[in-house]
Structure formats: structure tokens, C-alpha cells
């Protein structure tokens, strides 16, 4: 006799990597599902501590004709990075001056690739995303600098790097905090006019870039390029910038303008109503 009671939703599992329809054995999880949970937890922990393979990533970028600069935060090692988040957000003494002195600065966009909390996600997805993203940004009229590979990097480290490189905007590709079903997810963080001290509310994020389970590279590249072009037009990112890239891709700009006009008329009628 099978002591496991299957979950009636088990057919939905083929549509997601999320932990759903696990079934039960009495009042507990089945042993198989408990072991899968333990494995997922171990993979998530390993992703946090996996070393950032800068040399291999740099070589892969060179094969696609990207220039590379290697840098890092003020966190000297992984233990410091995890216990002192503030050090992961700033450059060590003298690094800003070194970056500023390197050739190739003054571009529109600084590209920063950091390990974040999942070097595994960066190793898997950063290069193919950049390959998809570069022609879209260039077609929109943006000039791109060398890719800065930053060890022990948090999102805000892109701000002093971009400032030192004289860029108007920064795109930071970072390994996201691992989940039990996603130890290899990549996030892209966009900031217009980045400076040290820029709040997180002044950024836009495109997250869960990890095909096939998450967002595809082409879709992510489209969103990032759209957001950056919109940021240039509006002069800012973050709460000042809504991501309407999906709506424009489906409906077209003319229909979006018509929809905006209709919404404005409805709002005006409601405001004027007694």
C-alpha cells in the first residue's frame, strides 16, 4: 500500500519549477519531496558562496568583441561581503581614480557585471544577455564602454563605477538572491545619472532572467533597451519611469498614445464631475 497521498494539482507541476502539489504522507511531506527540498536548499547555499570566475567570463566576453575591465568592491572577501553589505556598495580607496584614468570612458552607458548573491546566475546568463542587448542599445543611439567585471558587487557599486567612467547611465547585471527553485537567476538594474548615494527608488529592475524557466534573453534585452531609451527621454529612472515595453511591443506606439488620451479624458471627466 502506498502511504503517500498525491495532490490533485500534480498535473500543474509540468508548467512551473515552483514547489507546488507536493502531496503528503500522513501529516508530513513525502520523503522524496523532503529530499528535493534539501537538495534545492543546498544548491541555493552553494550559489551564494560560488567563486566569481572573472577570467573565464572575461574570455567569453572577448570572444564576442567586448572590452573588459576588472574591478571590485571594498569587500575584500566573500565573508566580508556577506556580513558588511555597505562595503559591497563602494569602491576601495584609489579604485575610482584608476577607473577614471583608463581609456574608453565618457560613453553613454556603463556596463557592470557583478557576482551579487549568485555567481552561478552570472556565469550562465550574463554573456548571452549582453550579446542580445548590445545591438538594441546601439540601434537606439547609445554608446557603450567596456564591461566592468566587479567582484563582491552589490547593485549600488555601479554608481561610483559609472561616475568614474563618465557615463550617463549604468546597467548592472547581478546574480540575484537564490531561491529554492531558482539558484541561477540574473537581474539587470538600470540607473540614469548614477552617483554615490543614489537611492534604490531611482532604479529600474528587470529580474528573473534565466531561460527557459524565467525570462528569455531577447525579452529581457528588449525591456532593458526600452527602459533606457525612455529614461533618456524623461531624464530619470526608478519611480519616475513605468515599464510599458510589453504594451508597446503588443499594441504599437500609436495605439498606446490613443489609450493614454482616452484615460486622460476619463480622468478629466471624473475630476470635473460634481
C-alpha positions as CSV (number, residue, x, y, z in Angstrom):
1,X,0.0,0.0,0.0
2,X,1.3,3.4,-1.0
3,X,1.3,5.7,2.2
4,X,1.7,8.8,0.0
5,X,-1.5,10.8,-0.8
6,X,-1.0,12.6,-4.2
7,X,-2.0,16.2,-4.6
8,X,-4.9,16.7,-7.1
9,X,-2.9,19.6,-8.6
10,X,0.0,17.4,-9.5
11,X,-0.7,17.8,-13.3
12,X,0.2,21.6,-12.9
13,X,3.8,20.8,-11.9
14,X,4.8,20.5,-15.5
15,X,4.1,24.2,-16.0
16,X,6.4,25.6,-13.3
17,X,9.5,24.9,-11.3
18,X,7.8,26.2,-8.1
19,X,7.2,23.8,-5.3
20,X,3.5,23.1,-5.7
21,X,1.4,19.9,-5.4
22,X,3.9,18.1,-3.2
23,X,1.4,15.5,-1.8
24,X,1.6,14.2,1.7
25,X,2.5,11.2,3.8
26,X,0.2,11.4,6.8
27,X,0.6,14.9,8.1
28,X,4.1,15.3,6.6
29,X,5.8,15.7,3.2
30,X,6.6,12.6,1.3
31,X,10.3,11.6,1.7
32,X,11.0,12.2,-2.0
33,X,9.8,15.8,-1.7
34,X,11.7,16.4,1.5
35,X,14.9,15.2,-0.2
36,X,14.2,17.5,-3.2
37,X,13.7,20.4,-0.8
38,X,17.1,19.6,0.9
39,X,18.8,19.5,-2.5
40,X,17.3,22.8,-3.6
41,X,18.4,24.4,-0.3
42,X,21.9,23.1,-0.8
43,X,22.0,24.5,-4.3
44,X,20.9,27.9,-3.1
45,X,23.6,28.0,-0.4
46,X,26.2,26.8,-2.9
47,X,25.2,29.6,-5.3
48,X,25.9,32.3,-2.7
49,X,29.4,31.0,-2.0
50,X,30.4,30.0,-5.5
51,X,33.6,32.0,-6.6
52,X,33.2,34.5,-9.4
53,X,35.0,33.2,-12.4
54,X,36.3,36.5,-13.7
55,X,38.9,35.1,-16.1
56,X,36.5,32.7,-17.8
57,X,33.8,35.3,-18.1
58,X,36.2,37.9,-19.4
59,X,37.5,35.4,-22.1
60,X,33.9,34.7,-23.1
61,X,33.2,38.4,-23.5
62,X,36.4,38.9,-25.5
63,X,35.2,36.2,-27.9
64,X,32.1,38.4,-28.6
65,X,34.3,41.6,-29.1
66,X,33.6,43.2,-25.7
67,X,36.3,45.1,-24.0
68,X,36.7,44.1,-20.3
69,X,37.9,45.9,-17.2
70,X,38.3,44.0,-13.9
71,X,37.4,45.8,-10.7
72,X,35.8,45.1,-7.3
73,X,34.2,46.5,-4.2
74,X,35.7,47.4,-0.9
75,X,34.7,44.0,0.5
76,X,38.0,42.1,0.4
77,X,36.4,38.6,0.5
78,X,33.1,36.7,0.5
79,X,32.7,36.6,4.3
80,X,33.1,40.4,4.5
81,X,30.8,40.9,1.5
82,X,28.0,38.9,3.2
83,X,28.4,40.5,6.7
84,X,29.1,44.1,5.5
85,X,26.7,44.9,2.7
86,X,27.9,48.6,2.8
87,X,31.4,47.6,1.6
88,X,29.9,45.8,-1.4
89,X,28.3,49.2,-2.5
90,X,31.5,51.2,-2.7
91,X,34.9,51.1,-4.3
92,X,38.1,50.6,-2.4
93,X,40.4,53.5,-1.9
94,X,42.0,54.7,-5.1
95,X,39.9,52.5,-7.4
96,X,37.7,55.3,-8.7
97,X,40.8,57.2,-9.8
98,X,42.2,54.1,-11.5
99,X,39.0,53.6,-13.4
100,X,38.8,57.2,-14.4
101,X,42.3,57.1,-15.9
102,X,41.6,54.1,-18.1
103,X,40.9,54.8,-21.8
104,X,37.4,54.5,-23.3
105,X,35.4,56.5,-20.8
106,X,32.8,59.1,-21.5
107,X,30.3,56.8,-23.1
108,X,26.5,57.0,-22.7
109,X,26.2,53.7,-20.8
110,X,28.5,51.9,-18.4
111,X,28.0,48.1,-18.3
112,X,28.8,46.4,-15.0
113,X,28.7,42.6,-14.4
114,X,28.9,41.6,-10.7
115,X,28.7,38.3,-8.8
116,X,26.0,39.5,-6.4
117,X,24.5,36.7,-4.4
118,X,24.7,34.1,-7.2
119,X,27.8,33.9,-9.3
120,X,26.2,30.9,-10.9
121,X,23.5,33.1,-12.4
122,X,26.1,35.5,-13.8
123,X,28.2,32.7,-15.3
124,X,25.1,31.2,-17.0
125,X,23.3,34.3,-18.3
126,X,25.4,37.5,-18.4
127,X,27.2,36.9,-21.8
128,X,24.2,35.8,-23.8
129,X,22.2,38.7,-22.4
130,X,24.9,41.2,-23.4
131,X,25.1,39.7,-26.9
132,X,21.3,40.3,-27.2
133,X,21.4,43.7,-25.6
134,X,24.3,45.4,-27.4
135,X,22.7,45.7,-30.9
136,X,19.5,47.1,-29.4
137,X,21.3,49.8,-27.4
138,X,23.5,50.7,-30.4
139,X,20.4,50.9,-32.6
140,X,18.9,53.3,-30.1
141,X,21.9,55.6,-30.4
142,X,23.7,54.7,-27.2
143,X,27.5,54.4,-27.0
144,X,28.8,51.6,-24.8
145,X,32.0,51.3,-22.8
146,X,34.0,48.3,-21.7
147,X,32.3,45.8,-19.5
148,X,33.4,46.1,-15.9
149,X,33.6,42.8,-14.1
150,X,33.2,43.6,-10.4
151,X,34.0,41.2,-7.6
152,X,31.9,41.2,-4.4
153,X,29.5,43.5,-6.1
154,X,26.1,44.9,-4.9
155,X,23.8,47.0,-7.0
156,X,24.9,50.4,-5.8
157,X,28.6,49.7,-6.8
158,X,27.6,50.6,-10.3
159,X,27.1,54.2,-9.2
160,X,30.7,55.1,-8.4
161,X,31.9,52.9,-11.3
162,X,29.7,54.8,-13.8
163,X,30.7,58.1,-12.3
164,X,34.4,57.3,-12.6
165,X,33.9,56.2,-16.2
166,X,31.9,59.4,-17.1
167,X,28.8,57.5,-18.1
168,X,25.3,59.0,-18.2
169,X,23.7,55.7,-17.2
170,X,24.7,52.3,-15.8
171,X,23.3,48.8,-16.3
172,X,24.3,46.4,-13.6
173,X,23.9,42.7,-14.2
174,X,23.9,40.9,-10.9
175,X,23.3,37.4,-9.6
176,X,20.0,37.5,-7.7
177,X,19.4,36.1,-4.2
178,X,18.9,32.3,-4.8
179,X,15.5,30.8,-4.2
180,X,14.6,27.2,-3.7
181,X,13.6,26.8,-7.3
182,X,16.0,29.4,-8.8
183,X,19.6,29.3,-7.7
184,X,20.8,30.8,-11.0
185,X,18.7,33.9,-11.7
186,X,20.2,37.2,-13.1
187,X,18.9,40.7,-12.5
188,X,19.5,43.9,-14.5
189,X,19.4,47.2,-12.7
190,X,19.2,50.5,-14.6
191,X,20.1,53.9,-13.2
192,X,20.1,57.2,-15.0
193,X,22.7,59.8,-13.9
194,X,24.1,57.4,-11.3
195,X,26.0,58.9,-8.3
196,X,27.1,57.5,-5.0
197,X,24.2,57.7,-2.6
198,X,21.6,57.2,-5.3
199,X,18.5,55.6,-3.6
200,X,17.0,52.3,-4.9
201,X,13.8,54.2,-5.7
202,X,15.8,55.8,-8.6
203,X,16.4,52.4,-10.3
204,X,14.5,50.1,-12.5
205,X,15.0,46.3,-12.4
206,X,14.4,43.5,-14.9
207,X,14.6,40.3,-12.8
208,X,14.4,36.5,-13.1
209,X,16.4,36.4,-16.4
210,X,17.1,32.6,-16.6
211,X,15.6,30.9,-19.7
212,X,13.8,28.6,-20.0
213,X,12.3,28.8,-16.5
214,X,12.5,32.6,-16.3
215,X,12.6,35.5,-18.7
216,X,14.3,34.9,-22.1
217,X,17.3,36.9,-23.2
218,X,15.6,38.6,-26.1
219,X,12.7,39.7,-23.9
220,X,15.0,41.0,-21.2
221,X,17.1,42.8,-23.7
222,X,14.0,44.4,-25.2
223,X,12.9,45.6,-21.8
224,X,16.3,47.0,-20.8
225,X,16.7,48.9,-24.1
226,X,13.2,50.3,-23.9
227,X,13.6,51.4,-20.3
228,X,17.0,53.1,-21.1
229,X,15.6,54.9,-24.1
230,X,12.6,56.0,-22.0
231,X,14.9,57.1,-19.2
232,X,16.9,59.3,-21.7
233,X,13.7,60.9,-22.9
234,X,12.3,61.6,-19.4
235,X,15.6,62.3,-17.7
236,X,15.2,59.6,-15.0
237,X,14.7,56.0,-13.9
238,X,13.0,54.5,-10.9
239,X,9.6,55.5,-9.7
240,X,9.5,58.2,-12.4
241,X,9.6,55.5,-15.1
242,X,7.0,52.9,-15.8
243,X,7.8,49.8,-17.8
244,X,5.4,49.9,-20.7
245,X,7.7,47.9,-23.0
246,X,5.2,45.0,-23.2
247,X,2.3,47.2,-24.1
248,X,4.2,49.0,-26.9
249,X,5.5,45.7,-28.2
250,X,2.0,44.3,-28.5
251,X,-0.1,47.3,-29.3
252,X,2.3,49.6,-31.1
253,X,3.1,53.3,-30.1
254,X,0.1,54.8,-31.9
255,X,-2.4,52.6,-30.1
256,X,-0.7,53.4,-26.8
257,X,-0.9,57.1,-27.4
258,X,-4.6,56.7,-28.1
259,X,-5.1,54.7,-25.0
260,X,-3.3,57.3,-22.9
261,X,-5.5,60.0,-24.4
262,X,-8.7,58.0,-23.6
263,X,-7.5,57.5,-20.0
264,X,-6.8,61.2,-19.6
265,X,-10.3,62.1,-20.9
266,X,-11.9,59.7,-18.4
267,X,-9.8,61.2,-15.5
268,X,-10.8,64.7,-16.6
269,X,-14.5,63.8,-16.6
270,X,-14.2,62.3,-13.1
271,X,-12.4,65.3,-11.8
272,X,-15.0,67.7,-13.3
273,X,-18.0,65.7,-12.2
274,X,-20.0,67.2,-9.2
